[in-house]
Amino acid sequence: MLKKDRKKIIEKSKSLGWVLEPDAKALMKLQGLDIPDFILTNSFDTADLFLKDCDGPVVAKAVSKKILHKTEHNAVVTGINSSDHLKIEMTRLQKLDGCENILVEQMVQGLEIIIGAKNDFQFGPVIVFGLGGTSVEIYNDTAIRMAPIKAGDVVSMVKSLKAEKIIKGYRGKPGVNMKILTRLMINFSNWVMEFENDIESVDLNPVICTMDRCIIADARIMLQRLGPQAQ
């Protein structure tokens, strides 16, 4: 049943060419991966109740089939602590091009990493791992392995990074729970192999990691193109 549900999400997204974030996160959750608590709504009252139930700030994002890269359109707002701030931002986000819904989710804190996949035309699916957020573009510190990966691959990927000490814990700062990270990456790798004929690339960035959890805060899935363009 889970496989059928996952395939249904992929199929309905193919005409768009990519998977909307709420659906991408649903796919990850169906695979057993950790995502933040969130709601999808256009109602301020519903979003405000969610904010008040959260232990800390929330993030609000516009969900639009016309907006793939949200940061380029100022379609993501972090650190929303008050009802007034939430209402102002929801009103603004709803005016963005093609906005259908607002995703409001619990904001989590921790080390930002990136876990991704690319469907290489020569080697097939490969898994990418490194520091996440804007750091991935600044430091270009990533490791790549062919899928499917095993526990030993995760260890070697971490060791190959300049940021190894940051990931493992440095100068009193807590690192990432390697057991949880390893389980996440292997599970993600298995999902990539299952859907290798459907996907072009996947970016889980950032994945927020602590000593207790690794939470997928953002997910983007690009699909194989249909029709003549794919030839």
Order of alpha helices (4+ residues) and beta strands (2+ residues): alpha-beta-alpha-beta-alpha-beta-beta-alpha-beta-beta-beta-alpha-beta-alpha-alpha-beta-beta-alpha-beta-beta-beta
